[in-house]
Amino acid sequence: MTGNPISPTIALDQPGKHHGFLRLPYSRNDSAWGSVMIPLTVIIGGEGPTALLTGGNHGDEYEGPVALQALAWEIDPADVTGRIIIVPYMNYPAFRAGTRVSPIDQINMNRCFPGSAGGSVTQKIASYFNDVLVPLSDIVLDYHSGGKTLDFLPYAAAHYLDDPAQEAACVAAVRSFAAPYTMMMREIDNVGMFDTAVETQGKVFVTTELGGGGTATARSSRIAIRGARNVLRHAGILAGQPETDGQTQMLDMPDDDCFHFATRDGLMHPLADLGDPVRKGQAIAQIWPADRTGVAPSQILANRDGIIAARHFPGLVQSGDCLAVIAVA
């Protein structure tokens, strides 16, 4: 129907719990008739809605893969009303390489939707999700964190949408995730994002930023696992009410002034940490030259009052890098 060469090795509509792969034929130097095998779990209980749970959209972000591996192992189909489709590593080549973008075609999966059934490997994977899995779904949870280059306060997020009813449904699902922070999120550029593709199809969409630095922690993993179970409870797929350990703090990214960018290369000297309150005009970071001493640093000043919700993670920065995001509480 879609012309996409990807095919599941298990049925997407068979009751019970089944583990398999999305198989993408990929002829290459070391395997003439080879395939990219993307792990897949489908769990079906009684009649009910479908949830699509995805991680590894970027290959160096690990909370999603950790949580989805755990859920694929732990969830009993007897506890499910509806269907759960779990793909821990959407961009499997990038996940195996530990890189943000695919080592095969150098494409950022989260900027290539709706993809192309006749395109490169990453474009074919994006097309399959856009044309097959998302249309099957009522609610989609796509995990993200900062990867190797960013670090975030642990939050679940919804976007501002043109349809007030759809936006309200997304916000309700995001709040049910019960992360320590809940964000109304503004993207630098949402063209080609999985988020946009899902929302354009009218689905309820939940995304996250749960840490960063190219690793997962015990805390961020717990947040990720509990959050998915909460979203499934919210959707009526698992029984019970979402579990919380306190009130989530609401945050907002109202405009582009939230983003702060480096204008030179150098050594980053943070002056405010994640979660710190800052005032407009306050120095939140400075950049020392990397090639000499005796030169004054360049200071990065806060564009607004708020709290530090994200920061650049590596010690060295390049001109154009996002150094910090200030959200409004």
VOPAGU-2260 file (C-alpha; in pm, 1 decimal, decimal comma):
REM VOPAGU-2260
SITE   aa  ch    i         X         Y         Z
SITE  MET   A    0       0,0       0,0       0,0
SITE  THR   A    1     277,5     243,5      88,8
SITE  GLY   A    2     543,4     106,5    -144,8
SITE  ASN   A    3     780,7      97,2     153,0
SITE  PRO   A    4    1020,4    -201,5     154,3
SITE  ILE   A    5    1004,0    -231,2     534,9
SITE  SER   A    6     802,9    -526,7     662,8
SITE  PRO   A    7     734,7    -646,4    1019,5
SITE  THR   A    8     844,9    -999,5    1103,2
SITE  ILE   A    9     549,6   -1030,5    1344,1
SITE  ALA   A   10     182,8    -948,5    1297,6
SITE  LEU   A   11      75,8    -605,7    1423,3
SITE  ASP   A   12    -273,9    -732,4    1510,1
SITE  GLN   A   13    -218,7   -1069,2    1682,5
SITE  PRO   A   14    -334,7   -1095,8    2046,9
SITE  GLY   A   15     -67,3   -1159,1    2309,3
SITE  LYS   A   16     289,4   -1033,4    2330,8
SITE  HIS   A   17     521,1   -1082,5    2036,0
SITE  HIS   A   18     879,9    -972,1    1977,4
SITE  GLY   A   19    1027,2    -930,3    1631,5
SITE  PHE   A   20    1170,0    -674,6    1393,3
SITE  LEU   A   21    1092,9    -419,6    1129,8
SITE  ARG   A   22    1308,9    -555,5     847,8
SITE  LEU   A   23    1448,3    -308,8     595,2
SITE  PRO   A   24    1640,3    -462,0     302,3
SITE  TYR   A   25    1975,8    -286,1     276,2
SITE  SER   A   26    2232,8    -403,3      23,5
SITE  ARG   A   27    2582,8    -293,4     117,6
SITE  ASN   A   28    2949,0    -385,6      79,0
SITE  ASP   A   29    2954,7    -633,1     367,8
SITE  SER   A   30    2611,3    -789,3     302,1
SITE  ALA   A   31    2482,2    -795,0     -53,9
SITE  TRP   A   32    2132,1    -908,5      49,2
SITE  GLY   A   33    2146,3    -765,8     399,6
SITE  SER   A   34    1883,0    -596,8     612,7
SITE  VAL   A   35    1850,7    -339,8     890,0
SITE  MET   A   36    1664,0    -521,7    1169,7
SITE  ILE   A   37    1481,4    -274,4    1398,0
SITE  PRO   A   38    1360,0    -441,3    1722,9
SITE  LEU   A   39     983,1    -436,4    1770,2
SITE  THR   A   40     735,0    -553,4    2034,7
SITE  VAL   A   41     357,3    -563,9    1996,3
SITE  ILE   A   42     136,0    -629,1    2300,1
SITE  ILE   A   43    -238,9    -676,1    2247,8
SITE  GLY   A   44    -503,2    -745,4    2510,1
SITE  GLY   A   45    -873,1    -667,5    2483,6
SITE  GLU   A   46   -1037,9    -412,3    2257,3
SITE  GLY   A   47    -910,5     -59,6    2308,8
SITE  PRO   A   48    -688,0     218,5    2177,2
SITE  THR   A   49    -339,5     182,9    2031,2
SITE  ALA   A   50     -29,7     346,4    2179,0
SITE  LEU   A   51     292,9     380,4    1981,8
SITE  LEU   A   52     597,6     411,8    2210,4
SITE  THR   A   53     925,6     510,6    2046,1
SITE  GLY   A   54    1283,5     583,7    2147,5
SITE  GLY   A   55    1616,3     618,0    1972,4
SITE  ASN   A   56    1491,4     875,5    1720,1
SITE  HIS   A   57    1839,2    1011,7    1790,1
SITE  GLY   A   58    2091,8     737,7    1851,6
SITE  ASP   A   59    2273,2     893,2    2149,5
SITE  GLU   A   60    1966,2     942,0    2370,8
SITE  TYR   A   61    1913,6     652,2    2611,2
SITE  GLU   A   62    1624,7     704,4    2854,9
SITE  GLY   A   63    1370,6     599,8    2592,7
SITE  PRO   A   64    1550,3     280,7    2488,5
SITE  VAL   A   65    1602,8     182,7    2854,7
SITE  ALA   A   66    1238,4     241,2    2943,3
SITE  LEU   A   67    1101,1      67,1    2635,3
SITE  GLN   A   68    1321,0    -238,6    2678,2
SITE  ALA   A   69    1192,3    -266,1    3034,8
SITE  LEU   A   70     828,0    -222,0    2932,4
SITE  ALA   A   71     856,2    -471,3    2643,7
SITE  TRP   A   72     983,5    -726,5    2895,5
SITE  GLU   A   73     754,1    -646,3    3187,9
SITE  ILE   A   74     406,0    -570,8    3050,6
SITE  ASP   A   75     166,4    -866,9    3059,1
SITE  PRO   A   76     -88,4    -869,6    2774,9
SITE  ALA   A   77    -350,4    -975,4    3030,6
SITE  ASP   A   78    -312,7    -624,4    3178,1
SITE  VAL   A   79    -361,6    -449,7    2842,6
SITE  THR   A   80    -685,2    -311,4    2701,5
SITE  GLY   A   81    -593,7    -229,0    2346,0
SITE  ARG   A   82    -255,3    -242,9    2176,5
SITE  ILE   A   83      96,9    -121,7    2256,3
SITE  ILE   A   84     353,0     -97,0    1974,5
SITE  ILE   A   85     704,3     -55,9    2114,9
SITE  VAL   A   86    1006,7      45,3    1906,4
SITE  PRO   A   87    1300,9     120,1    2140,5
SITE  TYR   A   88    1539,6     225,1    1861,6
SITE  MET   A   89    1366,5     405,0    1573,0
SITE  ASN   A   90    1692,8     504,2    1409,8
SITE  TYR   A   91    1860,2     170,4    1471,8
SITE  PRO   A   92    2180,7     242,6    1272,8
SITE  ALA   A   93    2234,5     562,4    1473,5
SITE  PHE   A   94    2163,2     381,4    1801,3
SITE  ARG   A   95    2420,2     111,3    1724,0
SITE  ALA   A   96    2677,6     378,4    1638,5
SITE  GLY   A   97    2592,8     594,5    1942,0
SITE  THR   A   98    2544,3     898,1    1717,9
SITE  ARG   A   99    2268,8    1155,1    1681,5
SITE  VAL   A  100    2227,9    1097,3    1307,4
SITE  SER   A  101    2254,7     780,8    1100,3
SITE  PRO   A  102    2608,3     673,6    1005,4
SITE  ILE   A  103    2463,8     531,0     682,1
SITE  ASP   A  104    2326,2     847,5     521,0
SITE  GLN   A  105    2410,8    1122,7     775,7
SITE  ILE   A  106    2040,8    1216,5     801,5
SITE  ASN   A  107    1880,0    1340,6    1122,5
SITE  MET   A  108    1565,7    1126,7    1146,0
SITE  ASN   A  109    1383,9    1394,5    1342,3
SITE  ARG   A  110    1419,8    1640,0    1054,6
SITE  CYS   A  111    1321,8    1413,2     762,7
SITE  PHE   A  112     951,9    1337,1     817,7
SITE  PRO   A  113     728,2    1241,9     642,1
SITE  GLY   A  114    1020,4    1053,2     488,7
SITE  SER   A  115    1028,2     878,7     153,9
SITE  ALA   A  116     951,4     514,2      75,0
SITE  GLY   A  117    1201,8     533,6    -209,6
SITE  GLY   A  118    1465,6     738,5     -29,1
SITE  SER   A  119    1769,5     657,2     181,4
SITE  VAL   A  120    1764,1     423,6     482,2
SITE  THR   A  121    1662,8     695,4     730,8
SITE  GLN   A  122    1398,1     833,1     495,8
SITE  LYS   A  123    1248,0     485,2     446,7
SITE  ILE   A  124    1226,5     428,9     823,2
SITE  ALA   A  125    1062,2     769,0     871,5
SITE  SER   A  126     816,7     693,5     590,4
SITE  TYR   A  127     715,0     361,7     748,1
SITE  PHE   A  128     641,5     526,7    1080,8
SITE  ASN   A  129     457,2     814,7     914,3
SITE  ASP   A  130     249,6     603,4     674,6
SITE  VAL   A  131     194,5     279,2     870,3
SITE  LEU   A  132     251,4     298,3    1246,0
SITE  VAL   A  133     125,5     649,6    1324,5
SITE  PRO   A  134    -206,8     597,6    1139,8
SITE  LEU   A  135    -262,8     283,4    1351,0
SITE  SER   A  136    -213,2     481,7    1672,0
SITE  ASP   A  137    -434,3     692,3    1894,0
SITE  ILE   A  138    -154,4     821,5    2117,7
SITE  VAL   A  139     219,7     846,1    2053,8
SITE  LEU   A  140     498,4     881,5    2312,2
SITE  ASP   A  141     838,1     964,9    2162,8
SITE  TYR   A  142    1125,5     984,6    2411,2
SITE  HIS   A  143    1408,7    1234,6    2379,8
SITE  SER   A  144    1691,1    1363,1    2595,7
SITE  GLY   A  145    1991,1    1582,5    2525,5
SITE  GLY   A  146    2223,1    1323,3    2375,3
SITE  LYS   A  147    2593,7    1398,4    2387,9
SITE  THR   A  148    2564,3    1773,9    2337,3
SITE  LEU   A  149    2279,9    1896,5    2561,1
SITE  ASP   A  150    2149,4    1842,5    2913,4
SITE  PHE   A  151    1790,7    1911,7    3022,8
SITE  LEU   A  152    1577,8    1934,5    3329,2
SITE  PRO   A  153    1365,3    1615,4    3319,0
SITE  TYR   A  154    1042,7    1718,9    3152,0
SITE  ALA   A  155     758,2    1589,6    2939,5
SITE  ALA   A  156     634,6    1832,5    2676,9
SITE  ALA   A  157     345,6    1935,3    2457,5
SITE  HIS   A  158     347,2    2186,8    2172,1
SITE  TYR   A  159     127,0    2481,9    2093,3
SITE  LEU   A  160    -119,1    2363,4    1824,1
SITE  ASP   A  161    -372,5    2535,2    1600,3
SITE  ASP   A  162    -648,8    2299,0    1716,1
SITE  PRO   A  163    -738,6    2386,5    2079,3
SITE  ALA   A  164    -903,8    2047,8    2140,6
SITE  GLN   A  165    -602,1    1853,8    2015,2
SITE  GLU   A  166    -366,9    2075,6    2215,6
SITE  ALA   A  167    -573,9    2018,5    2531,7
SITE  ALA   A  168    -567,1    1641,4    2476,7
SITE  CYS   A  169    -190,3    1648,2    2432,7
SITE  VAL   A  170    -141,0    1862,4    2744,0
SITE  ALA   A  171    -356,5    1623,8    2950,1
SITE  ALA   A  172    -148,7    1327,3    2833,7
SITE  VAL   A  173     176,5    1513,9    2901,8
SITE  ARG   A  174      63,7    1605,3    3252,2
SITE  SER   A  175     -24,4    1239,7    3314,8
SITE  PHE   A  176     338,7    1144,9    3241,4
SITE  ALA   A  177     412,3    1320,7    3574,0
SITE  ALA   A  178     771,4    1417,8    3506,7
SITE  PRO   A  179     926,7    1657,0    3758,8
SITE  TYR   A  180     863,7    1932,8    3502,0
SITE  THR   A  181     594,7    1974,2    3235,1
SITE  MET   A  182     682,6    2202,2    2943,3
SITE  MET   A  183     485,7    2389,2    2681,5
SITE  MET   A  184     765,8    2355,8    2430,7
SITE  ARG   A  185     870,4    2575,2    2140,5
SITE  GLU   A  186    1097,6    2422,2    1875,3
SITE  ILE   A  187    1374,7    2615,6    1700,5
SITE  ASP   A  188    1255,9    2456,4    1374,6
SITE  ASN   A  189     973,1    2201,3    1365,0
SITE  VAL   A  190     987,7    2127,7     991,4
SITE  GLY   A  191    1044,9    1755,9     930,2
SITE  MET   A  192    1005,3    1654,4    1293,3
SITE  PHE   A  193     830,2    1332,8    1399,4
SITE  ASP   A  194     638,8    1552,9    1644,2
SITE  THR   A  195     496,5    1761,0    1360,0
SITE  ALA   A  196     413,5    1454,9    1149,8
SITE  VAL   A  197     220,4    1294,1    1437,3
SITE  GLU   A  198      38,8    1613,8    1533,3
SITE  THR   A  199     -51,8    1682,1    1168,2
SITE  GLN   A  200    -231,9    1346,6    1164,8
SITE  GLY   A  201    -441,9    1462,8    1459,2
SITE  LYS   A  202    -292,5    1223,4    1714,6
SITE  VAL   A  203    -230,2    1281,4    2084,1
SITE  PHE   A  204     145,5    1331,9    2115,1
SITE  VAL   A  205     379,2    1329,2    2415,9
SITE  THR   A  206     750,0    1398,2    2396,3
SITE  THR   A  207    1021,7    1433,8    2658,9
SITE  GLU   A  208    1362,1    1572,6    2738,7
SITE  LEU   A  209    1486,0    1365,2    3032,0
SITE  GLY   A  210    1851,4    1455,1    3082,9
SITE  GLY   A  211    2147,0    1428,1    2849,9
SITE  GLY   A  212    2520,7    1400,5    2824,2
SITE  GLY   A  213    2496,9    1083,2    2617,4
SITE  THR   A  214    2388,8     858,2    2904,5
SITE  ALA   A  215    2094,4     765,9    3125,8
SITE  THR   A  216    2090,1     778,5    3504,5
SITE  ALA   A  217    1898,4     571,0    3757,3
SITE  ARG   A  218    1671,3     870,8    3822,7
SITE  SER   A  219    1606,2     954,1    3457,6
SITE  SER   A  220    1536,2     587,0    3381,8
SITE  ARG   A  221    1282,5     567,0    3666,1
SITE  ILE   A  222    1111,7     882,1    3539,5
SITE  ALA   A  223    1098,2     738,7    3185,6
SITE  ILE   A  224     952,7     400,7    3287,5
SITE  ARG   A  225     694,9     542,2    3526,9
SITE  GLY   A  226     599,3     809,9    3274,7
SITE  ALA   A  227     518,2     559,2    3001,7
SITE  ARG   A  228     306,9     351,0    3238,0
SITE  ASN   A  229     126,3     669,4    3342,9
SITE  VAL   A  230      51,2     765,4    2982,3
SITE  LEU   A  231     -79,6     413,7    2915,5
SITE  ARG   A  232    -303,1     442,5    3223,2
SITE  HIS   A  233    -421,7     783,9    3105,9
SITE  ALA   A  234    -513,2     630,9    2767,9
SITE  GLY   A  235    -705,2     346,1    2935,0
SITE  ILE   A  236    -464,7      83,8    2800,5
SITE  LEU   A  237    -336,5      -8,4    3147,1
SITE  ALA   A  238    -565,1      -7,5    3450,9
SITE  GLY   A  239    -537,5     240,1    3733,5
SITE  GLN   A  240    -452,6     605,5    3777,6
SITE  PRO   A  241    -119,8     771,7    3690,4
SITE  GLU   A  242     130,6     758,3    3976,1
SITE  THR   A  243     295,3    1077,7    4097,5
SITE  ASP   A  244     538,4    1167,6    4373,0
SITE  GLY   A  245     440,2    1532,1    4391,0
SITE  GLN   A  246     311,6    1814,7    4176,2
SITE  THR   A  247     492,4    1860,9    3846,6
SITE  GLN   A  248     624,6    2213,5    3790,7
SITE  MET   A  249     474,8    2378,9    3482,1
SITE  LEU   A  250     719,8    2555,5    3249,2
SITE  ASP   A  251     668,5    2753,4    2930,8
SITE  MET   A  252     884,7    2850,9    2633,3
SITE  PRO   A  253     680,3    3146,6    2509,0
SITE  ASP   A  254     906,4    3278,6    2232,7
SITE  ASP   A  255    1246,9    3260,5    2067,1
SITE  ASP   A  256    1406,1    3469,1    2344,6
SITE  CYS   A  257    1422,4    3145,4    2543,2
SITE  PHE   A  258    1714,3    3028,2    2326,5
SITE  HIS   A  259    2071,9    3149,2    2376,0
SITE  PHE   A  260    2344,3    3079,5    2119,6
SITE  ALA   A  261    2722,9    3102,3    2113,5
SITE  THR   A  262    2867,5    3365,9    1879,8
SITE  ARG   A  263    3225,8    3241,5    1900,5
SITE  ASP   A  264    3422,4    2921,4    1949,4
SITE  GLY   A  265    3591,7    2851,0    2279,7
SITE  LEU   A  266    3582,6    2707,4    2631,7
SITE  MET   A  267    3243,8    2728,9    2801,4
SITE  HIS   A  268    3235,6    2860,4    3156,6
SITE  PRO   A  269    2880,7    2807,7    3297,5
SITE  LEU   A  270    2762,9    3072,1    3540,5
SITE  ALA   A  271    2420,5    2915,2    3608,9
SITE  ASP   A  272    2321,2    2550,1    3637,2
SITE  LEU   A  273    2009,2    2358,6    3538,1
SITE  GLY   A  274    1713,6    2467,5    3749,7
SITE  ASP   A  275    1876,1    2791,6    3863,9
SITE  PRO   A  276    1657,3    3103,8    3854,3
SITE  VAL   A  277    1803,7    3386,2    3644,7
SITE  ARG   A  278    1713,4    3746,6    3568,1
SITE  LYS   A  279    1712,0    3927,3    3234,7
SITE  GLY   A  280    2057,6    4071,4    3165,7
SITE  GLN   A  281    2232,1    3831,4    3406,0
SITE  ALA   A  282    2545,5    3657,3    3274,5
SITE  ILE   A  283    2454,7    3288,2    3245,0
SITE  ALA   A  284    2776,9    3172,7    3074,1
SITE  GLN   A  285    3099,1    3304,8    2934,2
SITE  ILE   A  286    3326,5    3174,5    2662,1
SITE  TRP   A  287    3701,3    3184,6    2706,0
SITE  PRO   A  288    3929,2    3165,9    2401,4
SITE  ALA   A  289    4068,2    2816,7    2348,1
SITE  ASP   A  290    4398,4    2926,6    2195,5
SITE  ARG   A  291    4543,4    3190,6    2433,6
SITE  THR   A  292    4533,6    3351,9    2775,9
SITE  GLY   A  293    4504,2    3717,5    2862,6
SITE  VAL   A  294    4187,5    3780,1    2661,3
SITE  ALA   A  295    3854,2    3870,4    2818,8
SITE  PRO   A  296    3574,7    3613,4    2782,0
SITE  SER   A  297    3259,0    3673,4    2583,2
SITE  GLN   A  298    2957,1    3680,4    2812,5
SITE  ILE   A  299    2616,6    3534,3    2731,7
SITE  LEU   A  300    2340,1    3736,6    2896,0
SITE  ALA   A  301    1992,8    3611,5    2980,7
SITE  ASN   A  302    1729,4    3737,6    2738,0
SITE  ARG   A  303    1454,9    3703,4    2999,7
SITE  ASP   A  304    1371,0    3612,2    3356,5
SITE  GLY   A  305    1317,8    3239,7    3415,5
SITE  ILE   A  306    1502,0    2920,9    3503,0
SITE  ILE   A  307    1772,5    2731,9    3315,6
SITE  ALA   A  308    1589,4    2440,7    3149,5
SITE  ALA   A  309    1867,2    2323,1    2914,7
SITE  ARG   A  310    2236,9    2380,0    2866,1
SITE  HIS   A  311    2519,6    2287,4    2632,5
SITE  PHE   A  312    2693,5    1980,0    2772,2
SITE  PRO   A  313    3049,5    1953,9    2627,9
SITE  GLY   A  314    3313,2    2190,1    2761,5
SITE  LEU   A  315    3403,4    2325,4    2417,4
SITE  VAL   A  316    3153,9    2525,0    2211,2
SITE  GLN   A  317    3134,6    2638,9    1852,2
SITE  SER   A  318    2973,7    2952,3    1717,6
SITE  GLY   A  319    2605,3    2877,0    1664,4
SITE  ASP   A  320    2576,1    2613,7    1939,4
SITE  CYS   A  321    2274,3    2644,0    2166,2
SITE  LEU   A  322    2428,3    2731,0    2502,7
SITE  ALA   A  323    2115,6    2752,5    2717,1
SITE  VAL   A  324    1737,8    2757,7    2718,2
SITE  ILE   A  325    1554,8    2970,0    2973,6
SITE  ALA   A  326    1198,9    2863,5    3048,4
SITE  VAL   A  327     936,2    3061,8    3235,0
SITE  ALA   A  328     787,2    2907,9    3546,1
